[in-house]
């Protein structure tokens, strides 16, 4: 029920952002009017909708962490929490699942549809499908086992922290050189610097150590082995580490982005944005 409500919620949010805020209020181009960027407003609205999803999840998961006594045990059982906490955890999982269903329908299938059952999928689309299916499988597994939910929440929280910056950064690339909506250099810098610092900190340092701890707790502790069958914990670990290594291209890209704002060999800034 709540999952389907979330799908409808995100469809409404995207429609409002696209057709009311971007097109009607801010004057962005209608889809198909720019030959070189026919879906710029559609793509930007999708990114801003992703920001809505991420911001809600960060605050909701942060609340769950704050009110949990077993935050340090990724494999802990859901019964160790009060009923309101269990209900909120279920709502968070369904909210995230609803977003991924919406995202697949609205931002991949609808965009790639060629008529009938023909879809012009790209290689990135298959990675997109894989990520969404893996995440849904992980979340659904924790709910079925009534355990391991904390490991999923930790991974979701770490991933969603960077998404508002990442999605806004993608929008800045979509609208580059457009008179209607191109970001100022100072605005781009205000997005790129925190994105690069946060993403690199999480994906290079904090994230891998969190994943190592989750792997240890699920696979090598008495509680982990008793609550999470290997038929679940092994696939979870494969998916988790797949996401970690899948971020490597973004790590190199954002390191190059960050270098624009670091002092060069002469002690001067490589780029001095107009802040």
N, C-alpha and C positions, 0 to 999 in steps of 0.2 A: 504493500500500500504506500508506504512512505517513499519507497524507491521510485514508484511511478509518479508520485507527487513531485519528486525532485526533478524528474525528466521534464515534466510540464513547467516547473518553476524555471529551469534553465532555458527552455524554449522561449518563455515569456521575457526573461531577462535579456536574452540575445536580441529578440525582436525590438524591445524598447531601446536598447543601446544602438542597434543598427539603424532603424528607421526613424526613431524620434530624436535621440541625442546626436548621433553622428550626422545623419543626412539632413534632418529638418532643422535642428538647432544650430549645429556647427557647420553645415554646408558642405559635408563631404560628398564626393561624387557617387551617383547611383551605380550599382553594379552593371558592368558592360559598357559604361560610357568612356572609359579610358582603355584604348586598345592594348597598351603595354602592361596595364595593371587592372584587368577587368574585374577582379574580385577583391580589390584593396579594402573596401569598406566592410565587406563580408568577413574577410580575414581579421581585420582589426576588431570588429565586434566579437568575433570568436575569442580573440585574445583577452579582451576586457571581461568577457563572461568567465573565462578561466580565472581571472583575478578575483572575481566575486566568489567562485568556488574555493580558491586557495585561502583567501582571507577568512572566510567562514570556518574552514577546516582548522586553520591554525589556532584560532581562538577556542573552538570547541575541543580540540585535542589537548590544547594547553590546560583547559579546565579539567579534563579527565586526568591528566598527569598530576595536577595540583591536588586533586582530591583522592589520589590513589596511594595506598600503602605498599603496593608491590611494583612500583614504577621500575625498580631495579631488577625485576625478574621477568624477562620477556615471555617465559613459558607459563606464567602463573594462570590459575584457573579463574574464570569469570565469577564463580561463586564466592570468591574472596572479596567481592565488592558489594555494596548495598544495591538494592533493586533499582533506585533512580540512576545509579552509575551504569548498571547493565543496560537499562533502557536507552540512556544517552549514547553509550557505545554502539548499540544496534542502530540508532538513528544516524550516527556519524558514518557507519559502514554503508548504510542504505543511501545516504546523501551522496557519498563518493561514487557508489555504483551507479546511481541515477545520473550523475554528471558524465560518467564514462559512456553510458548508453546514449545520452543526448549527444555527446561529442562525436561518437561513431556515426550516428544517424545524420546529424546536421552538418558536421564539418569534414566528413570523409565520403560517406555514401551519397549524400545529396550533391556534393561538389563533383564527385567522379562519375556520376551517373550519365550514361550515354544513350539511354533508352532501353526498354526491355529489361533484360538481366545483364546488360553489358556495363561494366565499370572500368574506367581507365585508371587502375591503381598504379601507384609508383612504388619503388622500393621502400621509401620512407613510410608509406601507408602500411606495409606489412609489419614494420617495426612498431608502428603505432598500434596496430591490432594486437600484436604480441604483448606489448606493455599493458594495454587495457585488460586483456584476457588474463594475464598473469596476476595483475592486481586484484581483479574480481575473484579469481580462484583462491588467492591468498586470504582475502577478507572472508569469503564464504566458508573456507576451511576452518578459520578460527571460530566462526559462529557455530558451525556444525560440531566442533570438538569441545566448545565451551572453554577453550584455553588457547593460549598463544596470541590472543588479541593485542597484548601489550607490544609484542614484537611488530605487529602490523602497524599499530599507532605510531611507534617510534619512527618507522620507515616513512610513513605518510607525512608525519610532521616535518622530518628533515627535508623531504622532497618538496612539500608545499611552501616552505619558508622562502625559497628562491623564486617561486613561480610568478608572483606579482611583478617582480623586477624583470624576469625573463620574458614574460608576455608583453610587457610594455616596451622592452628592448626590441622584440620582434616587430611591434607596431612601428617603432621609429625607423626600422629598415623598410617596411612596406611603404611608408609615406615619404621616404627620402626624395627630395627634388620635386615634390608636389607643392604647387603654390597654395593650395587650399588648406593643407594640414601638416606640412613638414614641421618637425620639432626644431626648436632653436638649439644651437650648439650647447648652450648652458644646460638646457633640459636633457639633452642626450648624455652629457657628462654626469648629470645628477642621477641618471639611470644606470649608466655603464659602470661607474666606480663602485657603488654598493653592490650591484649584481656580481661583478667580477670578484670582489673581496669575499662576499658571502658564499658564492658558489664554490670558489676555490677552497675556502676554509672548510666547507661542509663536505665537498666531494673528494678532496685530497687528504685531509687530516681527520676531521671528526667522523665523517660517514664510514670510512673503512674500519675504524676502530669500533664503532657501534655495531657494524655488521659482524666483525670478529666476535664480539661479546655475545651477540644474538646466536651466532653459529655454535659457540661454546655452550651456551645455556640450553639450546634445543637438542644438541647432539651428544653432549658429554656430561650432563648433570643428571642425577637421579630423578629430579622433578621433571626435567625436560623430556627424558626418555619415557617416563610413566604417563605423562599427560599428552604428549604429541607423538603419535606413531611415526616411524621412519618413512612410511608411505606418504606422509605429509611433510615432515621436517626436511627431508632430502630435496623434494621439488621446491619447497619454499626457499631453501638455501641456494639452489641453482638459479631461481628467478631473482633472488636478492642480489647475488653477485653478478648476474647478467646485467642488471641495471647499473651496478657500480662500474663495471668495465664499459658499459655502453655510453657512459658519460665522458669517456676519455677524449673524444673529438671536441666536445664542448669545453673541456678543461684547457686544451691547447688553444682553442679559439679565444676564450675569455682571458687567458694569460696574455695573448697578443693584444687584446683590447686594453687590458690594464697597463701594459707597457707604454701605451700612448701617454699615460699620465704620470709615469715614473721619471725621475731625473735621468738625463742622459749622461754620457761620459764627461761632459763639461759642467755638470752640476746644474743644468738648466732643465726645465720641464720640456718633455718631448712635445706636449700639447698644452697650451694654456687656454682653457675654456673661459668664455666670458661669463663668469659667475657673478 
